[in-house]
Amino acid sequence: MTEPSTTAPTARVAQGALRGRWTDGGGGIALFAGVPFAEPPVGDLRWKPPQAPKSWSGVREAVDFGPQCPQHDDGEGGYFQSMVRGQGFEDATLEEKLAQLRAAPAPTMSEDCLYLNVRTSNLAAGAPAPVMVWIHGGAHQNGSGSAEWYQTDALARRGVVLVTVNYRLNVFGYFAHPALSAESPWGASGNYGLQDLVAALAWVRDNIAAFGGDPANVTIFGESAGGQSVSELMASPLARGLFHKAILQSGVYSYDHRRIDDSVGDAFLAGAGLAPAGADAATLRAIEAGALLKALLTHPPRTGDFMPGADGHVLPTTVARAIVEGTIAPVPILLGYNADEGTLLYPFILGPTIPLANPSKDLAARLAAFRAYYGDDAQALIDLYGLDHPDHWVRSEMDMLGDDLFGVHARHLAKRHTAAGRKAWLYFFTRTPPGENATAGAYHAAEIPFVFDSHGPMFAPASGDAALTDAMGAYWTNFARSGDPNGPGLPAWPAYGPSDTWQVLGPEIMSLGGVRASKLDLLERRLAVTIGA
């Protein structure tokens, strides 16, 4: 038996030497936290493509996570509260859990946020291990790669090197403006957060061998906006060759068809009184970060949140068009969604689809708007979901919202990918909270603790969850290792194909054909119209 090491783990990357820490008492899993993969995007580097990090002398301590990117507390924090409320806890337990959330210390936040974290069990430089690069969710507005439920040893114990990353968010990550476009070599601005992810992957290519990782076997994976970011990287020529497999959990960016319009940024700053219309780039970069964050609440941009969009270079076209045209990266993919994605997201949208968000509270008026939008398919959708039920139409809209935001896009990508002769594996996650009064169902993000084995005290596992956690961890790491999730002791998972077979991940793991096929078929018809396919 190997004795635990009393010496801190070290590694040398292109920029210099790092000293990390053992997570398990020594000698097993090493964590290198807060490693810079780009120069701080502050001052003159705000709203510019990420720059290569500078070298340092001596040994840099890599034991503490870097700051998270600037964001509003009501984003991810509010969603966590919804998760807790949906578990079905008794009143006293619920209040205790909510109090724990409120008492948690606020994370450090800074524009200087481009850091990543590496967790490895392969420092001894055995055979190079597969690498998994996790991209956090949060609607491109919130979140952090150092969030507690991503920072566990489970995946590293399964023999992969895990990397979690930060990227610029909201107005700091996706702001476009004529003055910024004018100084860009390709004549467009925005998409800085996506460029950060490309820079992180380039850092992984150049440095991951120092942690026992294989730069020729990199899987990118993420959930929600993280899954969407995976699809954006698949559609970006800047990321080509930097990864070899992709996992998309509840997120494909074919739902958003925006193209960069830098006049939106100009109007945003002028409307908030932060800069005159037509301001130069120096004036923009002099705006205080807190004022920009405040303006997101008081004077939101006219097209909603600042988000990724087609700019002709980072994203030559929309992700939806790239999927249809077959120009996305031809790598194996594993993807899917959860059975009740809409339950906790509905309060933010209040409609069955984003184009019909916040409609009239009158049911007849809602249905009229729905019929106008969906045309000949409207009545079939109303009937399938029960959208006209006088008592249950809210729940029906929740059901459709999950399918429309996530399910149809996952299946659409799987269909297109396999039609082009590429491999895809499609899943449907069905595990629900054990509480008798639980209302969340198999909610958005519910699968994350099963992938990372990060069931904490806030969401303690129920009977049977250990087996599902073990299976999902094995499926995910098998896929990262070989491009196929199957392995010894696991229920067989057929590759996706014309039979429309999904792997149901729940209390019982099984293969099932045609999951919600009638509903997804109609939603895909509307998607095709929107894309122009």
N, C-alpha and C positions, 0 to 999 in steps of 0.2 A: 504494500500500500504506500502511495506517494505521500510524504509528509507535507502538510500545508506550508506554503512559502511565507516567510516573514518579510520578504523583500517586495516592494511595490512593483507592479508590472511596468515595463518600459517598451517603447517602440520608437523607431525613427522613421519619420515621413520626410517628404521633400523639403519641408520648411524647417525641420529641426527635430530634436528629441522630445518625446512626451513621457510623462510619468502618470499612470492611471492608478486605479485601485482595484482590489479584489472585491467581488460582491458576496462571496460565500466563505469568508474566513481565510482565503488564500489558496492559490495554486490551481483553482478550477476555472472560474469565469472571471475574465478581466474586463473592466469598463474603462473606456477612455471618453470622458465627457467634455463638452464645451470646446471641441476642436474646431478652429476656424477653417472654413473651406473657401472663404473669399474675404477681401478687405471689408471693413465696416462700411455699409452704404450710407454714410453720413456726410454732411457738408456738401462739398462739390460732387460727391459720389451718390447723393440721393437721386433717385430716378435716372440712374445710369445702369448699363449692364454690369453684372458683378465682375470685380477685378480680382486677379489671382492674389492669394494671401502672401504677405511678406514673410520672409524667413526670420527666425529668432535665434539668439545665441543661448547657450546653456540648455537647461532642461525646463520645458514648460509643464506646469502642473495641469493635469487633465482629470481632475477629480470632481469638479462641480459643473453642473449644467450651465450653459450660456443663457442669457436673457431670452424671453420670448419676444416675438415681434409685436409692435404696438397694436392694440386691439381693445375693444370695449368689453368690460366684464359681463355685460348682459347677453353676450353671445353664447360662448360655450358654457359659461356658468349657468345661464338660464336653462339651457338644454339639459344639463345634468340634474337640475331640480325637477324638470319634467320626467326624467328617467326615474328618479326616486319616487315621485308621486304615483307613477304608473305601475309600481311593483306590487301593490296590494297590501302594504304594511298596515298593521293596526295603528290607530291614531297616535298612541304614545311612541311607538317605534318610529313612525313617520317623522314626528317632530324631532326625535333624537337624531335621525339621519340628516334632516334638513339643518339642524343646528351644527352638526359636524361639517357640513358643506360650508355654512356661513363662517365657521370659525377657522377654516383652512387659511393659512397665510397666502396673501396675494403673491403671485409669481413676479419676479423681477422682469421689467419690460423696458425695451430700448430699441431704437432704430439699429443699433449695433447688435444684430441678432443672427448673423449668418454663421451658425455653428452646427456641428453634427456630433453624434455620439456613436461609438463603436463598442459592441459587446461581443466577446469572442472566447471560445474555449480552445483555440488552436494557436496560441502564441508560441508554442514550442516548435512551430514550423514543421508540422507533419505534412501530409498531402494537402494541397490547397483545398480549402473548404468553399462550398457555395456561399454566395453573398446575397442577402436580402436587404433591400433598401426601402424602408418604410416612409411613406408620405402621409402626414396627418390630415385629418378632415377639419371641417369648420367653415364650409361655404366659401372658402377663399378669403374669409374675413377674420377668423379666429383660430386658435389652437396652437399647439407646440409639439415638436418632436420629442420633448422631454416629459410629456405628460405621463403621470404615474402608471396608467394602464398599458403603456407601450414598453415600460422599463422593467421587464422581468427577464429571468435567465432561461425561460423555457425553450425558446427557439435556439439559443446558443447551445443548450444541453443536447439538442437534437442534431448538432453538428454543423450549423450554419453560422456565418458571421453576420450579425445584425447591425445595420446602420439606420439611425433615425435622424431626420434632418428638419431644420427650420427653413422657411422661405418667406419672403416678404408678402404681406397680406394687405387687403383692403386698399386704401388710398396710397399706401406706401408701395404696394406690389403691383397695382394694376391701373395706375393713373396715367392718362395720356393727355397731352397738351400741345398746341401748335409749336410753342417754343422748344419743347423737348423733341418733337418730331423733326424740327428744322436742324437740330444738331446731331441727329441720328444718322449713321452711315447708310441706313436703308430707308430713311425718310418716314419712320413711324416710331411711336412711343407706346408705353404700356408693356404688359407681359413681363415685367421685371421679376415677379415671383416665379414664373415658369423658367426664365433664364437662370434664376438661382438654382433651381433643381437640376438644370443641365450642368451648371458649374459643380454642384455637389457630385453628380455622377462622374464628371471628368476627374474630380479629386479622388473618388473611389477607384477609378481605373488606374490612376497613377500611384496610389498609396496603399490600397487595401492588402496587398501582399505582405506588408509589414505587420499585419494583424492575423496572418494565416489565411487570408481570403484569396479567392481565385478571381482575378479581374476579367477572366474569360467566361465566367459563369455568374452573372449578376441578374437577379430578379428584382424588378421594381414592384411594389405592392402598396395599396392604400385603400382607404375607405371614405365614402362620401366625396368631398372635394379632393381627397387624396386619390380615390379611384378615378375621378375626373381628370386629375393631374396626370395619372398614368396614361389615360387615353390621349391627353394633350401631348405628352412626351412621345407616344406612339405616332402622333401626327406631325411632329416637329422634325424637320431634317437636321436640326442642330443636335438632337439627341441620338441620331442613328449610330448604331454600333456601340453605344455606351451601356446597353442592357441586352439581355438575351431571352428573357421571359417576362411575363407581366401578369399580375393578379389584380383584378378590379372588383372591390367589394362595394356594392351599392353605389356605383358611380361610373357613368360613361358620359362624356361631355357633349354627346349628340343632342342633349335636351336644350342646350343654349346655342343659338345661332348668331350671336352678335359678332359684328365686325368693329374694329377699333374706330372710334369717332372722337378725335381729339378735341372737337368743339365742346364736348360734354365736360371735360376737365376745365376748360376756360370758363364756361358758364358756372360751374360749381364754385370755383374760387371767387369769381366776381359776385355771385349771389350771396356768398357767405361773408363778403367784405374782406377777404384775405389778400386779394390782389386784383388790380384793375384788369379789365378785359384786354387781351393782347400783351400781358406782362412778359418780360423776358425771363430766361431760365434762372438767372441769378436771383431775381426777386422771388421766384417760386421756391428756390432752395433755402431762402432765408426765413420762410414761414415756420413758426414754432410747431413742433410735432403735436403738442397737445391741442393746439388750435385746429389742426387738420382733423384730429380725431373728433373733436367737439362738433365740427362742421358736418361730419357724416351723420350726426343725429339731428342737428338743427336745420341743415340745408342739404339733404341727400341729393345725389346726382339724379338728373331727370330720368335716366334709364335704369334706376335702381342701384344696386351695389356696383362698385368697381370690380370687374371680373376679367378673366382672360377673354381674348377675342382674336379673330383673324386679322393679321396685320401685314400679310404678304411676305413675311420673312421668318419670324419665330414660329408662327402658325400661318403657312402660306394660304390656307383656306380654313373653313370651319372644320371641326372634328367630324361633324356629320357628313360633310362632303368628302372628306378624306376617307371615311369608312366606305362610302358608296363608290368612290373612284378607285379604291384599293391601294391607296398610297400610304396607308399606315404601316408601321413596322411589321414585317412578316414573321413575328415571333409567336411561340405557343402562348396561349392565354388561358387563365382560369378565372371565372367571373360568375357573379350571381347577385341575388338580392334576398331580402327578408320578407316574410309573409305579411307583415303588418307595418311596412315602412311609413305609412301615412299617419299613424296614431299620434305620434309626438310632434310631427312636422305640421300637421293641419292647423294648429293655432297660429302659426306664422304665415299661412297662406290663405286659409279660410275658403278654399275652393277645390274642385276636383282636378284641376290642372292649373299650372302657373298662368297661362294666358287668360284664365277666368278667375284670377285671384281676387278676393274681396268683392264678390258680386253683391247684388241686393240681398237683404235678409229675407225677402219674400220668396217663397218657394216657386211660385208661378213665374216670377221675373227671372229667377235663376235658371229655370228650365228653358225659358224663351231664349236667354243668352246662350245656353248650352246648345240648343237646336240650331241657332244661327251659326255657331262656330263649327259644329260637327256635321252639319248638313245631312246627307242621306244616311249617315251612320249614327246619327244622334239617338233615334228611338231604340235601336238595338243596344246601344250602350246604356241608355236609361233603364231598359228592361233587365239587362244582365247584372247591373250593379244595384238596381232598386233605387235609383236616384230620385224617383218621384214618390217614394213612400212618405206619407205625412209625418210619421213618427221617427223613422230611422234614416232619413236622408243624410244627416251629418255623418253617421258611421259609413254610409254608402260612399259618400264623397271621400272620406279617408281611405277607403279601400281602393278607389280608383286613383287617388293621388299617388299612392305607393307604386302602383303598376305603371302609371304614366311617367313618374319621375325616374324610376329605376328599372322595373321589370322589362318594359318594352325595349329599352336601350341596351340592356344586357343581352337579351335574346337576339336583337337586331345585329349587334356586333358579332355574336357567335355565329349567326347564320351567314353573314357576309364573309367572315373569316374562313369558315369551313368551305364555303362555296369556292373560295380562292385556293383551296388545297392546303390550308393551314390548320393546325390543331387547336381545339378549344374544348374546355370542360366547363359545364354550366351547373350551378348549384342553386338550391332554394332552401333557405334557413327557416326552420319552423319552431324552434324551441321558444316557449313562453315562460314568463315568471311563474313561480310555484304558488304565489299568494292567491288565496281563494277569491279575493276582491281585485285582483290585478286587472288593469285596463289597457296596459301598453301593448300586449300581444308580443309577437316577434318583431320588436320595434327597430327603428333605424339605429344602427351601431350595436345592436344586441349581440352580434357575432364576435365582436372584437375580443372580449375576455376569453372566448373559446380558442381563438387563434393564438393569443399570447399567454394563455393560462394565467390571466390576471384577475381572477375572481377575488376581489378584496372584501373587506368587511362591509362595505357599502352594498354590495350585491353578492352575498354569499351564495355559493353553488348549492343546487338542490340535488336530490337523489337522482342518479343517472347522468348528471352533468360531467362527472369525471370521464366517463367513457366517450362522450361527445367531444370533450376537450382534447382527449388523447387522439381521437380519430382526426379531428381537424388540424391539430398540430402536425400529425404525421402526413396528412394529405398535402398541406401547404409546403412542408419541407421536402417531401418527396418530389413535388413539382419543381421546387427550386433546384433540387439536385439533378433531375433528369428530364424535366419537361413533361412528366407524367405523374399524376397524383397517386397512382396505385402502388401498393406495396404489400408485403406479407402481413397477414392478420387483419387486413382492412376489407370492408365490403367493396366489391368491384365497382368502379366508377367508369361507365362507358364514355368514350369521347363523344362530343356533340356531333350530330349529323342529321340527315333528313327525318329520322324518327323522332326528333325533338325530345331527346331524353335528358332529363335533369337528375342531379343527385340531391335527394332530399336529406338535409342535415338537421336532425331533430332527435327526439327521444328514440326514434327508430331511423336508422340510416338505410336508405334504399334508393333504387333507381326508379324514376317515374316518367312516363311519356306525357307530353302535352300539358304541362303545368299552365293552368289558366289560359289555355290556347285561344279560346273564343274571344276572350277579352283582349288579349295581347294582339291578336290578329287585327281587330278593329283599330286599336291604338296605333299599330304599325302602319295601317293605311293612312291615318292622319299624319304620322311622322313622315311618310314618303312624300306627301303633299307639301309639308313644310320644308323639307330638304330640297324638293324639286327633283326627286329621284325618278 
